[in-house]
Amino acid sequence: MARRKPKPPGATTRGGWGAKHQALRAEYVRRMAAGEQFNCWRCGGPINPALPWHLGHDDYDRSIYRGPEHRGRECPAGGNCATYRRTRLPTRWAL
């Protein structure tokens, strides 16, 4: 199995996962460990802290945090829209 290339310095901050994001996510992890229940901000369903979850950004403004969300397409509401923006659109051929 090939190893991932290391990210360049500052890549996590540029991607929206810097110190502020990590501190807020750690706070949610602490609160979940203490027994507090949270719902996915996208679909409203409960977040199972034993399963992978994300700290969700707003779809249009990554500086806004919406709260915990189901991971990817596990969310009944369709998951993070950024996942779909990264997919390549089909090429249109001129006829």
N, C-alpha and C positions, 0 to 999 in steps of 0.2 A: 504494500500500500504506500503510495507516494505521500510525502509530507507536504503540508501547505506552506506556501511562501509566506514569510513573516510580513506583516503590514508595515508600511513606512511610518516613521514617527508622526504623530498627530492624526493618523487615519481614523482612529476611533472617535476623536473629538469632531472631526469634519463630518463623520457619518452620523453624528447625533448621539453617540454613546460615550461621551466624555465623563469627567468626574461627577458632574451634576446628575447625569443619568445613572451612573453606577451607585451613587449614594442613595438616590431615591429608590432604586430597585432593591438595594440592601435593606432599606427601611421596610419595604413591602415584604421581603423575605422574613425579616424579624417579626413583623406583625402576624404573618401567616403561621410562623412557628409557634407563636403564642396562642394560636387558635382562632384568630380573626378570619372571617370569611369574606371573600371578595367575588364580585361578579365581573365577567368580561364586559368591557365598555362597548364592544361592538354588538354582541348578541344578547347580553343580559344574563347568560347562563353562568352557573357557578364555576369558579376556577379551582381545580384540584391542585393543591400545592405539591403533590407528589409527582405530577406530570409536568413536562416542560411548558413554560409560559413566557410571554414577553411583556415588557413594560411598553405599552403602546404610545406611539406618537400620533399626533393629528396627521391626517392624510395630506394636508396642504401646507401645514406649517410645522416643521419638525422641532421647533422650539417649544411647542405646546405638548405636554404629556397628558394623556387621557386616562391612564391607569392600566392595570393588568388586563391582558387579553390572551385568548387561546392562541396557540402557536400555529402559524401558517393556515393551512386549509383544514385544520381540525376544528376551526370555528364554523358553526352553522351559518354565520353571516358572511362567510367567504374569506375570512382572514385579512391580513394586512394587504392593503391595495398596492403597496410598494412591491410586493411579490409579483403582482401582475404587470406592473410597469416595467419590470426588468426583462420580461419575456420578449422575444424578438417577434415582430410582426411579419406576416408572410410577405414575400416579395411580389409586387405587382408587375407582371410582364406586359410590355406594350405589344399589341397585336397588329 
